Each structure stands twice: as structure tokens, then as C-alpha cells.
Amino acid sequence: MDRQTVPTLFTNGRIYQDAVSRVENILVADGLVAAVNVNPAAHEDAAIVDLDGGALYPGFCDSHVHLVESALLFSGADLRGKNDPDAITQAVAKALAAHPGDAPFIGAAFSLMDYDAWSLADLAKLDAVTGDRVVLLVDDLGHNMLANSAAMAKAGITAATPVPSGGEVVTQDGKATGMLREEAMTLAGNPLLPLFTEAAILPGTLQFMNAWAAMGYTGIVDLMGAPMGRINHPDMCRDMEKKGILPLRVNYNYTFFGLDDLEGGLAEKGHDTDLVRFVGNKLFIDGAYTSGQAWTTWENKKGGHGLHTVAADDSMGKNQNINRIIARLEEVGLNCHYHIQGDKALDVTLDALAAVVAKKGKLNGVHTLIHLAFPRPDQIRRIATFSGKVVTTMQPGFWQAEAGLERYYGEANNASYPVKEMIEAGVSVGMSTDFGVSPLELSAPTTIMNIAMVGGGASRTPVPVKDIVAGLSQGSNATTGRTDVGVLAPGMKADMVLYERDLYDVAPQDLAAANPKVLATWISGRKAFDAKEAPGKSA
């Protein structure tokens, strides 16, 4: 992307400063919105961008996504549709044949109906095709991992290995089968993920980021981590920025698992560039929704209450006490994002945040609640009481991606993720995809709008375009803890997306990934995507 050298006047289109307010034109200088509704005759030195009747909006940010992680996972075996041990093993054998050598190998997106049923016999089949090569396979949820015997040996994993809170090493006859669930994935991830080089991750990262730019996104919040461990590559993104090939504003997190590694996020401070910025930490409170692991106060259809990685006291050890964790985050000045699905997970988190307010009088950091499948009405009202310091990001796409899970949650599944109720309560709600977990075909902003307006079923309240636009711009950027992006007002960064038609003029049922078409995006006033060029190419 070329540096802007002269002021630029955007005109001749429907120009939205936010989800509602429109202006006649926008003057951009030095990467910022300089003024709106200017007299063009007073700015004859400005370059003119003729929008040709298109609709310009504040840039859209996907506030919970895994592009860097997905680039790593899909650099090896693509296991989508592989749903039994034999199919997984056969696909891995084929992928290894196409990637000869002894370098560590990874694969992604397998799925099993019963993860605990993975057996020593299944491990033996996997070992037969992988040999002594370290192989890690991650499921389509990102919450379960298969490690072959070579990987377990290198990581030092046995049936006797202490298991992190909230995790499980599946065993049979006193031996580890290679199935690592939830936080147990870190037993392999922490020692082995650093073996995968940025050279292997970069091509996929750029491909995914270009795809997001082509869909109309100007920014992302990339978690750069998962239950398997940290996949932190902000320097790779900064190098892309220096080379002029970074097509998105990349906000990123530092994933941690308890008090003992919380302060690792402090090392990420002080390195921000214009396009690559540290958001804060990320913590898992409960498990994967689609595995029935939402931590609920009520008994699920499997007879349990889900999975949790923290406790409200020291019963899981001081390291996993959520009150100690949140108090320490506030003490050291770290924002945090929290993976929360069930109402019990939300209870303990809100209680810990309230304890800080009771002691200190306020929250200093921004605390982002992610997902929120089952918030109760009283909890929704409570979130709104934290003076904007507790915000959320939700995924309307989950209404489709996670349909059919009544086997875990009964009828509650059909009313999960109450997006509109959160908005009506005055809660700041960002919009996101959770891609990597949610499929690519549900990731475009216009697809999210379609689902939110017509795809929620009888038990959900539709969400209008205005709220989705606000969520993708102001709401999503609120999760970053920054106040310089999200609206096109003087002094704000000029992140913008141009559609061929006004989103408000398209019937909800007609909104789709390519309707209306994205024509261009700009980040800090510099063109990042242009549909006239090769798809996804940075200008």
C-alpha cells in the first residue's frame, strides 16, 4: 500500500460516518479523517475519489477470528469431512506423501461424534502412516487434538502427565491414546508449535487476510492462540506491513491459561505500528459449545454442566482463581478477552469484575466477553452496568453453524446467542466470525447480515442491518480498547469499505457474500483492496 502524500476527497456516493449518519463528502489527510461536508472548491489540491454512487461505510472489523492459526493448521492436511479414524488416517497418509521429509506436520478440521472413543488401536493406525515424524491434528472446533506417538514422545506426554485444569488426556488401559482435549492440548502445543516456522505460516496467512479484505473487512482481532497454545506471530504481520502487503489492520491477543503466564502479555506492549496493534490477553473460561462444554448452571442433555478452566475460589489452585486473575490483569494494566459460552462461566467472570469495581471503584481495562451462548436476562442487564468497560463480540453466523446441537442443550440451543437482546439492553456488541471454527462461507459481512435478519429461526429476534453495521464498526473496534477507529469523524483513522450499493437498499433475503459487491477498502486512507485488480490483491 502506497503512503498517502496529498489530501484525498471522497465524494459522489452515500457516505456513512457511522451506521446512521450520512455526509456529502469526507476529506482524508495523513491517514485521518480531516473534515466532512467540505467545500470542494476550497480543496483543489486534493485528489478526488469518485465513489460513483457507491456506499461508503466505516471499516468493518471481524473482532474474533483465527486467520494466523488457520494458516498454520491448513498448511498441512485438510481433514474437513473426515469423521472417523480410518478416514482421518487415510487423509493424513495422502497429505504426508505430498509433503515428504521429517519436518513436523500438522492437519486440521477433522470431526468425531465421540472424541473419548479414540483408542489405542486408532493411534496405532495413525502411527503406521506417520512413523517417527511429529504429527499434530486439530479438530474443526480447535478444542481437540490428536498427537501421534512421535509427538507425544517429543512432548513428554504419558498417561501420568499432570493435566492442565479443564483438560483431558484420553487414556485406555493406562496408556495415552493421543487424544488431547481442551487445555490438555497445551501439553503438545506449547513445546511443539514453535517447531513450525513462519515461512510455513506466511503464505496461508496472506491468503486468508486477502480473502477477508475482499469480503469488505478492514480489520481483525486475531486471537493468535487457541486451547492448543499460543501461535503468536505479530512480527510476521509487521514485516508484511513494511513490505506493503498487509491488507488489514491486525489487532491481536496474547493467549494465557492462568496466573503463571498472565504477565507474558506485558512483553507485547510497546511494539505497535499503525496496522499491527496489541489488544490484550485472552483467557478460556469454559469449553467448546459444539462439544457440549458450555459451563452452565443447568444440567445439559448429557447430564453434566460442561467444562470450566477456572474457579471462583482456590479450589482449582490459585493459578486458576478467576478473581485473582482479573484482579492481576487490572493491576498490571492488561485488557482481556474471555471465551464464555454458558451462564455459569458468565456468572463467575462478572462477579470477579464486580469485585474489582467494589474494591477499586472502577475498571481501568477493557474486558471483552466472547460468544455468550446462554446469557440470562439478569446477566445481560448486569453487563450494561460496567460503564462501557465490559463489552462483547458475538457471532450471528453461529445460528447456522451450530444448529442441530439439541443433543447437548435441548431447546435452549434454538435460542442461543441472543444478539438483539444484548443490543437492546445497551451492551456494546461487536460482530465476528470465529472463522477457523465457523466455516468460510459464513464469514462475509453481508452473509452475517442475511443470517442475523432472516436466519435465526422462530426462537430468535432478528437483528437489522443498522445494528450489524454498528457492530462491525463501532462495536468490534470497542473490543480493541482503542478509540481511534470505528466512525468516520474528524481525527479518526480513515478505515473505510465501499460497496456498489447501499446495504440498506438490499432486501434481507438477497444479502449474500457477493451481493452487494465490495468495490474497495482503505486503511488509514490508503487503498488496501480494489476489486478492479486481482481479487484480494493489496494496492
C-alpha positions in Angstrom: 0.0 0.0 0.0 1.4 3.4 -1.0 1.6 6.1 1.6 -0.9 8.9 1.2 1.0 12.1 0.1 -1.8 14.5 -0.7 -5.2 15.0 0.9 -8.0 12.9 -0.7 -11.6 13.9 -1.1 -14.2 11.1 -1.2 -17.4 12.2 -2.9 -20.3 11.3 -5.1 -21.7 8.5 -3.0 -23.8 7.6 0.0 -21.2 8.2 2.7 -21.9 7.0 6.2 -20.0 8.3 9.2 -21.4 5.6 11.4 -24.4 3.2 11.0 -26.9 6.0 10.6 -25.4 9.5 9.9 -24.6 10.5 6.3 -22.4 13.2 4.9 -21.8 14.7 1.5 -18.1 14.1 1.4 -15.1 13.2 3.5 -11.6 14.8 3.4 -8.8 12.5 4.4 -5.3 13.7 5.2 -2.3 11.9 6.7 -4.4 8.8 7.3 -7.1 10.5 9.3 -10.5 12.0 8.6 -9.6 15.7 8.3 -13.1 17.0 7.8 -16.6 16.2 6.4 -19.0 18.2 4.3 -16.3 20.4 3.0 -16.5 22.9 0.1 -14.6 21.1 -2.8 -13.6 24.4 -4.2 -11.6 25.1 -1.0 -9.6 21.9 -1.6 -8.5 22.0 -5.2 -5.2 20.4 -4.2 -6.9 17.2 -3.0 -7.0 14.0 -5.0 -10.6 13.0 -5.8 -12.1 9.6 -5.2 -15.3 9.5 -7.2 -17.5 6.8 -5.4 -19.7 6.7 -8.5 -22.9 6.3 -6.4 -21.5 3.5 -4.2 -22.0 3.3 -0.5 -19.0 4.1 1.8 -19.0 2.9 5.5 -16.6 3.0 8.4 -14.3 0.0 8.0 -15.6 -3.4 9.2 -13.6 -5.3 11.8 -14.0 -9.1 12.4 -13.5 -8.9 16.2 -12.9 -12.6 16.9 -11.1 -14.7 14.2 -8.2 -17.1 13.8 -6.5 -16.3 10.5 -2.9 -16.8 11.6 -3.8 -20.0 13.4 -5.8 -21.3 10.5 -2.9 -20.6 8.2 -0.8 -22.9 10.3 -3.4 -25.6 10.7 -4.2 -25.8 7.0 -0.5 -25.7 5.9 -0.6 -29.5 6.1 -3.5 -31.9 5.9 -7.0 -30.6 5.2 -9.2 -33.0 7.1 -12.6 -31.4 6.5 -15.2 -34.1 6.2 -13.0 -36.7 7.8 -15.2 -38.0 10.6 -13.9 -41.4 11.6 -10.4 -42.8 12.5 -9.9 -44.6 9.2 -10.8 -41.6 7.1 -8.5 -39.4 9.2 -5.6 -41.8 8.8 -6.1 -42.2 5.1 -6.2 -38.5 4.6 -3.0 -38.0 6.7 -1.2 -40.7 4.7 -2.1 -38.9 1.4 -1.1 -35.5 2.7 2.3 -36.8 4.1 3.0 -38.2 0.6 2.6 -34.7 -0.8 4.9 -33.3 2.0 7.8 -35.6 2.2 10.6 -35.2 4.8 10.9 -35.3 8.5 9.7 -31.8 9.5 6.8 -31.6 12.0 3.5 -31.9 10.3 0.0 -30.6 11.1 -3.5 -31.1 9.9 -6.9 -29.6 10.7 -10.7 -29.8 10.7 -11.4 -33.5 11.4 -14.6 -34.2 13.4 -15.7 -37.1 15.6 -19.0 -37.9 17.2 -17.3 -39.2 20.3 -13.8 -37.9 21.0 -13.3 -40.0 24.1 -13.7 -43.2 21.9 -10.4 -42.6 20.1 -8.5 -45.8 21.1 -5.0 -47.2 21.2 -5.9 -49.2 18.1 -6.7 -45.9 16.3 -3.4 -44.5 17.5 -1.6 -47.5 16.1 -3.2 -46.9 12.7 -2.1 -43.3 12.7 1.4 -44.3 13.8 1.6 -46.7 11.0 1.4 -44.0 8.4 3.3 -41.2 10.3 6.2 -43.2 11.6 8.7 -41.2 13.6 7.5 -37.9 12.2 5.9 -35.5 14.7 2.3 -35.1 13.7 -0.4 -33.0 15.3 -4.0 -33.0 14.1 -6.6 -30.4 15.3 -10.4 -30.8 15.0 -12.8 -28.4 13.4 -13.6 -26.9 16.8 -10.0 -26.1 17.6 -10.6 -27.7 21.0 -9.4 -31.2 20.5 -6.0 -32.5 19.2 -4.6 -35.8 18.0 -0.9 -36.4 18.6 0.8 -39.4 17.2 3.2 -41.4 19.4 6.3 -39.5 18.0 4.7 -36.2 19.0 3.7 -37.4 22.5 7.3 -38.8 23.0 8.9 -35.5 22.0 6.5 -33.5 24.2 6.9 -36.0 27.1 3.2 -36.9 27.3 2.2 -40.1 29.1 -0.9 -41.2 30.9 0.8 -40.0 34.1 1.4 -36.5 32.8 -0.3 -33.9 35.0 -3.2 -32.5 33.0 -3.9 -28.7 33.0 -7.2 -27.5 34.5 -10.1 -28.0 32.2 -8.3 -30.5 30.0 -8.3 -34.3 29.5 -5.7 -36.8 28.2 -7.8 -39.7 26.9 -6.4 -43.0 28.1 -7.0 -46.7 27.6 -5.5 -49.5 29.7 -3.3 -46.9 31.4 -1.9 -45.5 28.2 -2.4 -42.2 26.4 -4.3 -42.7 23.2 -3.1 -39.4 21.7 -6.4 -37.6 22.1 -5.8 -34.4 23.9 -9.0 -32.4 24.9 -9.3 -28.7 25.6 -6.5 -27.3 27.8 -4.6 -30.7 27.6 -3.8 -29.6 24.1 -1.1 -27.3 25.5 0.9 -30.4 26.6 1.7 -30.9 23.0 1.1 -27.3 21.7 3.4 -25.4 24.0 6.6 -27.5 23.2 5.8 -28.4 19.6 4.1 -25.4 17.9 7.3 -23.4 18.0 8.7 -26.0 15.6 6.5 -24.7 12.8 8.2 -21.8 11.0 6.8 -18.5 9.9 7.9 -19.4 6.4 5.3 -22.2 6.5 2.6 -19.9 8.0 3.1 -16.8 5.9 1.5 -17.9 2.6 -1.7 -19.1 4.2 -1.9 -16.0 6.5 -1.6 -13.7 3.5 -4.2 -15.7 1.6 -6.7 -15.6 4.4 -6.1 -11.9 5.0 -6.6 -11.0 1.3 -9.8 -13.0 1.4 -11.0 -11.0 4.4 -10.2 -7.7 2.7 -12.0 -8.9 -0.5 -15.1 -9.6 1.7 -15.0 -6.0 3.0 -13.1 -6.2 6.2 -10.5 -3.6 7.0 -9.5 -5.0 10.4 -9.5 -8.1 12.5 -8.9 -9.2 16.1 -6.8 -12.3 15.6 -6.5 -14.3 18.8 -3.1 -15.8 17.7 -3.8 -18.6 20.1 -6.2 -21.4 21.0 -6.6 -24.1 23.6 -3.6 -25.8 22.0 -1.4 -22.9 22.9 -0.1 -19.6 21.6 0.6 -19.1 17.9 1.9 -15.6 18.3 3.3 -14.0 15.1 2.8 -10.3 15.3 6.3 -9.6 13.9 5.4 -11.5 10.8 2.4 -9.2 10.3 4.6 -6.1 10.9 7.0 -7.4 8.3 4.1 -7.7 5.9 3.2 -4.1 6.8 6.7 -2.9 6.0 6.6 -4.7 2.6 3.3 -3.1 1.8 1.4 -6.3 1.5 -0.7 -6.3 4.7 -4.3 -5.8 3.7 -5.9 -5.5 7.1 -5.5 -3.7 10.4 -4.4 -6.5 12.7 -5.3 -6.3 16.3 -4.0 -9.3 18.2 -4.2 -11.1 21.6 -1.8 -13.0 23.9 -3.5 -16.2 25.0 -2.8 -17.3 28.5 -4.1 -20.0 30.8 -3.7 -18.8 34.4 -1.9 -16.5 36.7 1.5 -18.1 36.0 1.7 -16.9 32.4 -0.6 -13.9 32.6 2.2 -11.3 32.6 3.6 -12.7 29.4 1.2 -10.3 27.7 3.2 -7.3 29.0 6.0 -8.2 26.6 3.7 -7.4 23.7 3.3 -3.8 24.8 5.3 -1.0 23.2 5.7 -2.6 19.7 2.6 -1.2 18.0 2.7 0.1 14.4 -0.1 1.8 12.5 -1.6 -1.5 11.3 -0.4 -4.1 13.9 -1.6 -3.4 17.4 -1.7 -5.4 20.7 -5.2 -5.6 22.2 -4.5 -7.5 25.4 -4.8 -11.0 26.8 -7.2 -13.9 26.0 -8.5 -16.5 28.5 -10.7 -19.5 28.1 -13.4 -19.7 30.8 -15.3 -22.8 29.5 -15.1 -25.2 26.6 -16.3 -25.7 23.1 -20.0 -25.1 22.6 -20.3 -27.8 19.9 -18.8 -30.4 22.2 -21.4 -29.7 24.8 -18.8 -28.0 27.0 -20.6 -24.7 27.8 -20.4 -24.2 31.6 -24.0 -23.8 32.7 -25.9 -23.6 35.9 -28.4 -26.1 34.5 -27.8 -29.7 33.6 -27.3 -30.3 29.9 -28.7 -33.3 28.0 -25.6 -35.3 28.7 -26.2 -35.0 32.4 -23.4 -32.5 33.1 -22.7 -28.8 33.4 -20.0 -28.5 30.8 -16.3 -27.8 31.3 -14.5 -25.0 33.1 -10.9 -23.9 33.3 -11.2 -21.5 36.2 -13.0 -21.4 39.6 -14.3 -18.6 41.8 -12.0 -19.6 44.6 -8.8 -21.6 45.1 -10.4 -25.0 44.7 -8.5 -25.5 41.4 -5.5 -23.8 42.8 -4.6 -20.1 43.0 -3.4 -20.2 39.4 -7.0 -20.8 38.1 -8.8 -18.5 40.5 -10.7 -16.1 38.2 -10.9 -13.4 41.0 -7.1 -13.4 41.3 -6.7 -13.5 37.6 -8.9 -10.5 36.9 -7.5 -8.5 39.8 -4.0 -9.1 38.5 -5.0 -8.1 34.9 -6.2 -4.8 36.3 -3.1 -4.3 38.5 -0.7 -4.7 35.6 -2.8 -2.9 33.0 -3.8 -5.6 30.6 -7.1 -5.7 28.7 -8.6 -9.2 28.3 -10.9 -11.2 26.1 -12.8 -14.1 27.7 -14.1 -17.2 25.9 -17.6 -17.6 27.6 -20.5 -19.8 26.4 -22.5 -20.8 29.4 -24.3 -18.7 32.1 -22.1 -20.2 34.9 -19.0 -19.1 33.1 -20.5 -15.6 32.7 -21.5 -15.5 36.4 -18.0 -16.1 37.8 -16.5 -13.6 35.3 -19.0 -10.9 36.1 -18.6 -11.5 39.8 -14.8 -11.1 39.5 -15.1 -7.9 37.5 -17.6 -6.6 40.0 -15.2 -7.4 42.9 -12.6 -5.2 41.3 -15.1 -2.3 41.0 -16.2 -2.8 44.6 -12.5 -2.6 45.7 -11.1 0.0 43.3 -14.2 2.0 42.3 -13.9 1.2 38.6 -12.3 -0.9 35.9 -9.3 0.5 34.1 -9.0 -2.1 31.4 -11.5 -3.1 28.7 -12.8 -6.6 29.2 -14.4 -8.3 26.2 -16.8 -11.2 26.6 -16.7 -13.5 23.6 -19.5 -15.8 22.2 -22.2 -15.7 25.0 -24.5 -18.5 24.0 -26.6 -18.6 27.1 -26.6 -15.2 29.0 -29.6 -14.8 31.3 -31.7 -11.6 31.1 -30.3 -10.5 34.5 -26.7 -11.1 33.3 -27.4 -9.1 30.1 -28.6 -6.2 32.2 -25.6 -6.6 34.5 -23.1 -6.3 31.6 -24.5 -2.9 30.8 -23.7 -1.6 34.2 -19.9 -1.5 33.8 -19.8 1.9 32.2 -18.5 0.6 28.8 -15.6 -1.3 30.3 -17.2 -4.6 29.7 -18.0 -5.2 26.0 -18.9 -8.2 23.9 -18.4 -9.8 20.5 -20.9 -12.3 19.2 -21.3 -14.4 16.1 -24.7 -14.4 14.3 -23.3 -17.0 12.0 -23.4 -19.5 14.8 -27.1 -19.5 14.4 -26.5 -21.6 11.3 -23.0 -23.1 12.1 -24.2 -24.5 15.4 -27.7 -25.6 14.5 -28.7 -29.2 15.4 -27.0 -29.4 18.8 -30.2 -30.1 20.8 -28.5 -33.4 21.8 -26.4 -31.3 24.2 -28.6 -28.3 25.1 -32.2 -29.2 24.2 -34.5 -26.4 23.1 -32.0 -23.8 24.6 -29.9 -24.4 21.6 -32.5 -22.8 19.3 -32.4 -19.6 21.3 -28.7 -19.4 21.9 -26.7 -16.2 21.2 -29.3 -13.5 21.9 -27.6 -10.8 19.9 -30.6 -8.4 19.6 -31.4 -8.7 23.3 -27.8 -7.6 24.2 -28.0 -4.6 21.9 -31.4 -3.5 23.3 -30.0 -3.7 26.8 -27.4 -1.1 25.8 -24.5 -3.5 25.7 -21.7 -2.8 23.2 -21.8 -5.7 20.8 -19.1 -6.4 18.2 -19.7 -8.7 15.3 -17.3 -11.5 14.4 -17.0 -14.8 12.6 -14.8 -17.1 14.8 -13.5 -18.4 11.5 -11.5 -21.5 11.9 -14.4 -22.7 14.0 -17.2 -21.2 11.8 -16.9 -22.0 8.1 -15.6 -19.6 5.4 -18.9 -19.4 3.7 -20.5 -17.7 6.7 -17.8 -15.1 7.1 -18.7 -12.2 4.7 -20.3 -9.2 6.5 -23.3 -9.4 4.1 -23.7 -13.1 4.9 -23.7 -12.3 8.6 -26.4 -9.6 7.9 -28.5 -12.2 6.0 -28.3 -14.7 8.8 -29.0 -12.1 11.5 -32.1 -10.8 9.7 -33.7 -13.9 8.4 -31.7 -17.0 9.5 -32.3 -17.1 13.3 -35.4 -19.2 13.4 -38.6 -18.6 15.4 -36.9 -18.5 18.8 -34.5 -15.6 18.0 -35.1 -11.9 17.5 -33.9 -10.7 14.0 -31.1 -8.1 14.0 -31.4 -5.2 11.5 -28.7 -4.0 9.1 -28.2 -0.9 11.2 -27.2 -2.9 14.3 -24.9 -5.2 12.3 -23.1 -2.2 10.6 -22.7 -0.6 14.1 -21.4 -3.9 15.4 -18.9 -4.5 12.7 -17.6 -0.9 13.0 -18.0 0.7 16.4 -18.9 -2.4 18.4 -16.0 -4.5 17.0 -13.5 -1.7 17.5 -14.6 -1.3 21.1 -13.2 -4.7 21.8 -9.7 -3.5 20.9 -9.6 -0.9 23.6 -8.9 1.8 21.0 -11.0 4.9 20.3 -9.4 6.0 17.0 -11.3 3.6 14.6 -14.9 2.8 14.1 -16.5 6.0 12.9 -15.6 8.4 10.2 -15.4 11.6 12.3 -12.6 14.2 12.2 -9.5 12.9 13.9 -10.3 9.2 13.4 -8.3 6.8 11.3 -9.7 6.7 7.8 -10.6 3.0 7.6 -13.4 2.6 5.0 -15.2 0.0 2.9 -17.0 0.8 -0.4 -20.0 -1.3 -1.6 -21.5 -1.0 -5.1 -25.0 -0.4 -3.5 -26.3 0.8 -0.1 -26.7 -2.1 2.2 -30.0 -0.6 3.4 -31.4 -0.9 -0.1 -30.9 -4.7 -0.4 -33.7 -7.0 0.7 -32.5 -9.1 3.7 -33.1 -12.4 1.9 -30.9 -11.1 -1.0 -27.9 -10.2 1.0 -25.1 -12.6 0.2 -21.3 -12.8 0.1 -21.2 -11.2 -3.4 -24.4 -9.1 -3.1 -23.8 -6.2 -2.9 -20.3 -6.4 -4.3 -17.3 -4.9 -2.3 -15.5 -2.4 -4.6 -12.6 -1.2 -2.4 -11.3 -0.8 1.1 -9.0 1.8 2.6 -6.9 1.6 5.8 -5.6 4.8 7.3 -6.6 6.5 4.0 -4.5 4.0 1.9 -6.2 1.7 -0.5 -5.9 -1.9 0.7 -8.2 -3.7 -1.7 -9.5 -2.9 -5.1 -12.0 -5.1 -6.9 -10.7 -3.9 -10.3 -7.4 -5.6 -9.6 -6.8 -9.3 -8.9 -9.1 -10.5 -6.1 -7.6 -9.8 -2.7 -4.6 -8.0 -4.1 -3.2 -5.1 -2.0 -3.0 -1.9 -3.9 
